[in-house]
């Protein structure tokens, strides 16, 4: 089958058709116009992207109608193509909404919204933003992705997960070329990058800064790089206290080099006293750690530039006085 035929199939067969054929039914109470939940016993599949995408609420599986049939039936791609072809013209049942569409339908819950987003990949808009504008090295980006801390946000932005002590996603910082915010309906706890059991706890004010400090320090093996997300929620303070209570903990106030950073540093110092943890104040040279990282990159680039060619030295010619005729 040609690539154009495959694309045609993808456009003509909605995920709902495959689900209905497989015995799934719509859970209208837990669905919205942008995310329709389907159930079959304990199985839950959520259809998104106007029927063209899906994800499994109980696993990491997601994709298009082809990967859905493969996920449901456990068959190879040749058989998948045949089964999807058989669904052309099949019209699945549509949800019957009991109220008019609102300007903003309720989104999925925080965990489902997180899982519905793709992880950054080399060359993606988010990857280019982090590598180019933010100067983060590939090793740090990959480490954050491996720990499931990053997602692709809209228009090239980055989502950086805040998680609680169990690892559950509670919200995410949103940063991009033209956007800065936090997940609507989410809660700030801590962005965490590094070994879960690390004793050196570096508290910054933004996930970008936490990753930048990790890059500057070559991701110290016994350090957990944290971000409060620019705020100081009760859940954030409780999470820092819990981490600081571990044996041999060192709390590093790596907050910004400004007045607000000093306020946060004092709060971190107070927690250190209360939990008998060691304490250290570590300031960036510039206002924040990402500025330090970008400045270092500029210096490295300047150092790699070839020296400007020196103009040839002027010839020194001893002029003799003109002799008269």
ZIBELDA-V628521 format. One record per helix or strand of 3 or more residues. SS is the DSSP state (hx for helix, st for strand). FROM is the first residue (numbers start at 1). LEN is the number of residues. If there is no record, write none. Layout:
ss=[SS SS]
from=[FROM FROM]
len=[LEN LEN]
This chain:
ss=[hx hx hx st st hx st hx hx hx hx hx st hx st st st st st hx st hx st hx st hx]
from=[3 15 28 36 43 49 53 65 77 110 125 138 150 154 158 169 179 190 200 207 223 234 250 259 278 289]
len=[10 7 3 5 6 3 4 9 10 7 9 9 3 3 6 8 4 5 5 10 5 11 4 17 4 16]
